[in-house]
C-alpha cells in the first residue's frame, strides 16, 4: 500500500545526524530526493531519469498548516460527492419490455457445429438478407449473387433452450462468413415463428478481447510495478462507478448533468489518490481538475443550448429516447463531454503539479512567479500534444461519418452545420478549452501552494551543509 501512504505524515527528525553518516532527509525515496545533495549545476527537476514526472515517489513533506488548509477545501468537497452518490444511487437499471430492435434483443451464445454448401436458389436466398445484416432501408431485401451459399448448423449453448439446433443461410457476398466450430451470438425472438426464432447476429469475440486485456494488464504492471497495479485497480473502480452509478441513475430519470458531475468527481478522487498517493501534491491536482471540469460544464451547457443540439442524432440515441422518453438527451450529451474530458484532464493536472513540485525542490528559493513561469513552459508543450491528440481521437471516431459527407460532395460549411458533426465539434472544442485552461490554473495553484508552505520545526530538514565539507577537507589534510 506504498502509494497510499501520505508523505506529509512521515516522521522527520530534528536532531543533527551523526558526524560520520551521510545526510539524507527521511521520507524520501530514490525517485525524488534529486534536489537534495546534488551539485549546484544540477538541472531543475532532475529526478533520476524521470524527466516527465507523474508523481513518481512520495512528495516532499509540507507543513501541518498547509495540510489543514488543503483539507478544509477538499474534505467538504469529498463529503458532498459521497452524499451525492448516496442520494442519487439508482439501485439498478429500470426494467422494460424488450423491443427486439438493435441492442434491445434477447441474446444467447451458440456454436456452428456443421457447415455445408447449398445452392442459393434452392433456399430462395435472393429474398433473405445476408447473414448478420439487418434488413435494408425501407424493408427491402438484397438479391444474392449467383453461386453456392452455405448452410450453417448452429447449436444454442445457453438459455432455457440450450442444445436446440437451427439453420443459418450465409450468402456468398455476406460481410461476415461462418466457419465450423466458430462461437457466435444468436438473437432470440420469442414472438416469431418457431423456425425463425433464432438467428446469428454476431461473432463471439470474448477470448481475443480477454487476451488483449490480459496483455495490457501485464504490460502496465511490469512497467509501472505498484503504481501500475494501483492504476489498474483505479480503472476497475472507474468502470464500476460508470456502470453501477452513472448509467443506471440516468436511466432512472436523474438529471444527467448532476449525475455526471457527481460520478466524474468520485472517479477523479478515487483514481488520483489511489494512483498518486494521499499527498498535498495530489490534492492540488484534484483542485485543478475540479476547476477545469466546472469550466467544461459551463461552456458545454452554454454552447449545447446555443447551438440547439438535441443529443438525439442516430439510431442508438433514438432507441434510448423511445424506451425512456423522460431522459434529457441534451443533458446526456453534456454528461458525455464531461466524462470524456476527465481522463485527459487528470494527466495534465498531475503533470503540471509534479513539475512545480520538482522545480521547487531543485531551487527552494524560487518564488511563485518564477515557479509559474518555469512550469508553464512545460505546460505549453503538453497543451500542444494533448489538444492534437483529443481532436484526432474524435476525428477518428467520426471517420465513417466524414466519409459519407465526402461521398456526398458536401461543403465544409454544410458538414459542420449538421447536428451529427456539430455535436463532435462542440465536444472537441469544449473539452480542449478545458484542457488548455487546466494548465495555467493548476500551475498557478501549485506555485501558490508550494511557495506559501512555511514548514515549522517539525518539518524542517536539519541537514547542515558545512559538516560534510569539513569532513572532506579533514581527510585531504591527513593525506
Helices and strands as residue ranges (DSSP letters): G 2-4, G 7-9, H 64-88, E 106-119, G 120-123, G 125-127, G 137-139, E 148-156, E 165-170, E 183-188, G 194-196, E 198-203, H 206-241, I 242-246, H 247-251, H 256-276, H 280-306, H 315-323, H 329-362, H 368-397, H 399-407, H 412-417, H 419-452, H 466-478
